[in-house]
Amino acid sequence: MRLNLKIWRQKDANSKGQMVDYTIKGVEGDMSFLEMLDVLNEELINKGEEPVHFDHDCREGICGACSLQINGEPHGPDRLVTTCQLHMRKFNDGDTIVIEPFRATAFPVIKDLVVDRSAFDRIQQAGGYISVNTSGNTVDANATPIEKEKADDSFYAATCIGCGACVAACKNASAMLFTSAKVSQFALLPQGRVEATERVQNMVRQMDLEGFGNCTNTGACEVECPKGISLENIARMNREYLNATVKG
Amino acid sequence: MGILDSKVPSGPLADKWTEHKNKINLVNPANKRNIDVIVVGTGLAGGSAAATLAELGYNVKTFCYQDSPRRAHSIAAQGGINAAKNYQGDGDSAYRLFYDTIKGGDYRSREANVYRLAEESANIIDQCVAQGVPFARDYGGLLDNRSFGGVLVSRTFYAKGQTGQQLLLGAYSAMNRQINRGKIKPFNRHEMMDLVLVNGKARGIIARDLKTGEIERHSAHAVVLATGGYGNVFFLSTNAMGSNVMAAWRAHRRGAFFANPCFTQIHPTCIPVSGDHQSKLTLMSESLRNDGRIWVPKRIEDAQAIREGKMKPTQLKEEDRDYYLERRYPAFGNLVPRDVASRAAKERCDAGFGVNKTGEAVYLDFASAIQRYGKEAALTSGMKDADDKTITQLGKDVIEAKYGNLFQMYEKIVDENPYETPMMIYPAVHYTMGGLWVDYNLQTTIEGCYCAGEANFSDHGANRLGASALMQGLADGYFVLPYTIGDYLSHDIRTGKIPTDSPEFDKAESEVKDRINKLMSGTGEHSVDYYHKKLGKIMWNKCGMARNEQGLKEAIEEISALRTDFWKNVKVTGVADGMNAELEKAGRVADFLELGELFAKDALTRNESCGGHFREEYQTEEGEALRDDENFKFVSAWEYKGEPKDAVLHKEDLVYENIELKTRSYK
């Protein structure tokens, strides 16, 4: 395959960026999208140019490091995959592919396609935990049976990889799906109920402070989420938040 | 004993850890506030250690090269975590887990450390459940278990195929709680470039801010390295792209002995290599061997027809298939330990029975599990005479519930539906049992420098059993290191803050800067990946699943020559004072080029076969590993002396007081 690439290049956080055109030949269907970029980068290095920077690490769809807005969609055209698991067989010879960083005020660009997602960490630090000592001496793990259905729902919410696709997909750059996934994971478990009120208030407060937008229920986040995190989580967080507000 | 003192406490095995904890010095809470600890790496071991240390009251600084601690590669662990809970009532106990681990490691690990690990395992599950880790449960609401290789009980706890993710996010949340309290200061997108010693003690690190390129000094009373394994020395492995040996290797160069570098785990069930562009390999969890049966065609002409695309695996009759693991190892069947399963796959493929284009793949088949589960599901839902189609569909549903995400991952990568046709798998580098030598307290041979998780050598001997890495990472981090380190720190309550303007920090920083300048000033013949791929090929061909004297000697020469070439001709574009992914890679590959040679030297020195270390000269008539307990019942701990060829070997003799040394048999 021969492809035309239009890639966002930006020297650093303070510089102005621009789209740059590249042509790449010999792309195979079995390559992942990032391996295609590896080939491009090898060519750039051999020409003495700086390679295109992008975040990536595990390359098996679980660490959440890779991002990229590909032809206007976070993680590209395939569903339920991250960019590292997107394969070039999804594209055709002669295609033009536009590659940009995830765009959101709360995700400033660091270089090229690399963005700063530390706002997500700060939301988690505000309350995404259960306040239990980590030095052991807790009760036996089977002391509290948990309904399988609830445990499973909690698990599905917990599979969020924190990639930021939900924010990039949302016209308001809202982080509701991300935040609600963690709120839900704990709200569904008896261990998490104890601090449920403060948790949802603190996490939502931080989310707003970071400059993420509001949710207007378009559902784009759920469609683009590589892990299929459900919109139900947002509904659950709204309920939790309302309850917390009533309780004060 | 030489100069290595393992500091294993005396007394009966089962009492050692409790007695030791009773006797070691504690630091009072007020004094802990005056003590700083640096934790490098925020995976299961580092993240959990940082959380507990902060919980106890120490001031903790964490460092990771990723943009968030949540992305450490522990996140990719799939199948599960072992714990001697005996919830299934199938005869499990701490002793049995201890025994299985020692045997699985082919009698090359330290008894006391492994027993402690087994003892703490149950505690981990309690802890994680309290933190809200959503493990799989049965319909009664209790925790579910599955089986892993090399054992005869069900002791593995899991969260679908994302157990590592859930445990890591648990440790990450515990860290977040401490960050919120101001007890942990996180330094993400930072890489440790060197360890700083003051008066022989580890007192800080030099780090590079990967966003700005700035070189920073950080001091502490102790430094914990929890930086994972070095599987990426093979270029292709199941490790993350950024996984590297730099922190451990820098500590090694400063005096920490490196133990058993040649003990590497080649995992039997990975997706086969598809082409030269490949950047990494993807694991298919060992848990799949609970239900998948491994086979190749019995007749070589059938294998050839399959390779040429003239025949489909599903067309081959049952009697024409060779379920070689079930044939060779009737007692453990498809659940033999990883080293045994990997070698058996290589043996079949080398003999010409491989089933993909390159001839390097075997089948992992779920057809009979689908039928078995389908029949059971039909019965339990009251269908007495369900037809074949219904049974197959019900069976697929069960398989999907168990392994859905793995099947999806396979389909995305290979573009074949594993519910309809068997998966193709082949062994790949996965885990490194070797690492920095540590004593019972997890202290390296540098005072004040500790090492936890995969980065140390201590618990898995020559082969790690499945679902034991997560167990070790969390045991070390949550429950072992935070206490043993207190014994050391109790001597530092009057030390006060360690200054960073000392000559030691000056020197370390200027050496780091010199090294970066040197990397940036190569003549520019070849990219970093060019060297990394070359190194990987040497390692895989000569230090991989089977090794021999001649190959290892060649590897040593070749790696040494490649290293010289690298330093002269590597091309690193961009600048040092800004984000530069090529420069990061160059520093890591430079260290792999040293480690790789020591690895080969270690393999050459160990004239026996054990666990994942298979020397072709030392095998039984049936092709099984031939261990030599008389001459090699020791840990190899290498002291840095300049070039890897000059490294000096120290031996820690392994003492087995509680387990009789036997030839490992899974037949």
Contacts between the chains, C-beta under 8 A, distances in Angstrom:
chain1	res1	chain2	res2	distance
A	11	B	578	7.9
A	12	B	578	6.0
A	12	B	579	7.2
A	28	B	275	6.3
A	28	B	277	6.6
A	29	B	415	7.9
A	30	B	274	4.5
A	30	B	275	5.9
A	30	B	277	7.8
A	30	B	415	7.9
A	31	B	275	7.7
A	31	B	277	5.1
A	32	B	279	7.5
A	34	B	279	7.0
A	35	B	277	5.0
A	35	B	278	7.1
A	35	B	279	5.2
A	38	B	277	7.2
A	38	B	279	5.7
A	38	B	529	7.7
A	39	B	277	6.3
A	42	B	527	5.9
A	42	B	529	6.4
A	44	B	573	7.7
A	45	B	527	4.6
A	45	B	571	6.3
A	45	B	573	5.6
A	45	B	582	6.8
A	46	B	527	6.7
A	46	B	571	7.9
A	48	B	524	7.1
A	48	B	571	7.7
A	48	B	573	6.3
A	49	B	573	6.4
A	50	B	573	5.0
A	50	B	574	4.6
A	50	B	582	8.0
A	51	B	573	6.9
A	51	B	574	7.9
A	51	B	581	6.7
A	51	B	582	6.3
A	53	B	579	6.2
A	53	B	581	5.6
A	55	B	67	6.5
A	56	B	241	6.1
A	57	B	66	6.2
A	57	B	71	5.8
A	57	B	73	7.2
A	57	B	240	4.3
A	57	B	241	5.6
A	57	B	242	5.2
A	58	B	71	7.6
A	58	B	73	6.2
A	58	B	75	6.8
A	58	B	76	4.9
A	58	B	240	4.5
A	58	B	241	7.7
A	59	B	240	7.1
A	59	B	241	6.0
A	59	B	279	6.3
A	59	B	280	4.7
A	59	B	282	7.8
A	60	B	76	5.8
A	60	B	238	7.9
A	60	B	280	7.6
A	60	B	282	4.9
A	60	B	283	7.6
A	60	B	409	6.9
A	61	B	409	6.6
A	61	B	412	8.0
A	62	B	75	5.4
A	62	B	76	5.1
A	62	B	162	7.0
A	62	B	165	5.8
A	63	B	66	7.5
A	63	B	71	4.3
A	63	B	72	8.0
A	63	B	73	7.1
A	63	B	75	5.3
A	63	B	76	6.8
A	63	B	240	6.5
A	64	B	70	7.1
A	64	B	71	6.0
A	65	B	66	6.5
A	65	B	67	6.9
A	65	B	71	5.2
A	78	B	412	7.7
A	80	B	408	7.1
A	81	B	412	5.8
A	85	B	409	7.1
A	85	B	412	5.1
A	85	B	413	7.1
A	87	B	412	6.8
A	87	B	413	7.2
A	87	B	415	7.4
A	89	B	415	6.5
A	110	B	211	5.9
A	110	B	579	6.3
A	111	B	578	7.5
A	111	B	579	4.6
A	114	B	579	6.9
A	116	B	67	7.4
A	117	B	67	6.2
A	117	B	68	7.1
A	118	B	67	7.0
A	118	B	68	7.1
A	118	B	188	7.1
A	120	B	68	7.1
A	121	B	68	5.2
A	121	B	69	7.9
A	121	B	70	7.6
A	121	B	176	7.6
A	121	B	186	7.7
A	121	B	188	7.6
A	124	B	70	7.9
A	124	B	172	7.4
A	124	B	173	7.0
A	124	B	176	4.9
A	125	B	176	4.4
A	125	B	179	4.9
A	125	B	180	4.7
A	126	B	180	6.8
A	127	B	180	7.9
A	128	B	173	5.6
A	128	B	176	5.8
A	129	B	131	7.5
A	129	B	132	8.0
A	129	B	173	3.8
A	129	B	174	6.5
A	129	B	176	5.3
A	129	B	177	4.4
A	130	B	130	7.1
A	130	B	131	5.4
A	130	B	132	4.8
A	130	B	173	7.3
A	131	B	177	6.2
A	132	B	127	7.9
A	132	B	130	4.7
A	132	B	131	5.7
A	133	B	55	5.8
A	134	B	48	6.7
A	134	B	51	4.8
A	134	B	52	4.7
A	134	B	55	5.5
A	134	B	127	6.5
A	134	B	131	7.4
A	134	B	174	4.9
A	134	B	478	5.3
A	135	B	52	5.5
A	135	B	55	6.2
A	135	B	56	7.1
A	135	B	478	7.0
A	135	B	479	7.2
A	135	B	482	7.1
A	136	B	120	7.9
A	136	B	123	4.7
A	136	B	126	7.4
A	136	B	127	5.9
A	136	B	478	6.9
A	136	B	479	5.6
A	138	B	126	4.8
A	138	B	127	5.7
A	138	B	129	7.6
A	138	B	130	4.0
A	139	B	126	6.6
A	139	B	130	7.1
A	140	B	126	5.9
A	141	B	85	7.3
A	141	B	125	4.6
A	141	B	126	4.8
A	141	B	128	7.8
A	141	B	129	4.1
A	141	B	135	7.9
A	141	B	143	5.9
A	142	B	87	6.4
A	142	B	142	5.1
A	142	B	143	5.9
A	145	B	137	7.8
A	145	B	140	6.4
A	145	B	141	3.0
A	145	B	142	5.7
A	146	B	137	6.0
A	146	B	141	5.2
A	147	B	141	5.7
A	148	B	137	5.1
A	148	B	138	6.7
A	148	B	139	5.3
A	148	B	141	6.4
A	151	B	134	5.6
A	151	B	135	7.6
A	151	B	136	7.6
A	151	B	137	4.5
A	151	B	141	7.6
A	152	B	134	7.9
A	152	B	137	7.9
A	154	B	132	7.8
A	154	B	134	4.3
A	155	B	134	3.9
A	155	B	136	7.7
A	155	B	159	5.8
A	155	B	160	7.0
A	155	B	166	7.3
A	158	B	134	5.4
A	158	B	159	7.9
A	158	B	166	6.1
A	158	B	169	6.6
A	159	B	162	6.0
A	159	B	165	6.9
A	161	B	165	7.7
A	162	B	68	6.9
A	162	B	70	5.8
A	162	B	71	8.0
A	185	B	132	6.6
A	185	B	134	6.7
A	186	B	132	5.3
A	189	B	132	5.3
A	189	B	134	7.0
A	191	B	129	7.3
A	191	B	130	6.1
A	191	B	131	7.6
A	191	B	132	5.1
A	192	B	132	5.2
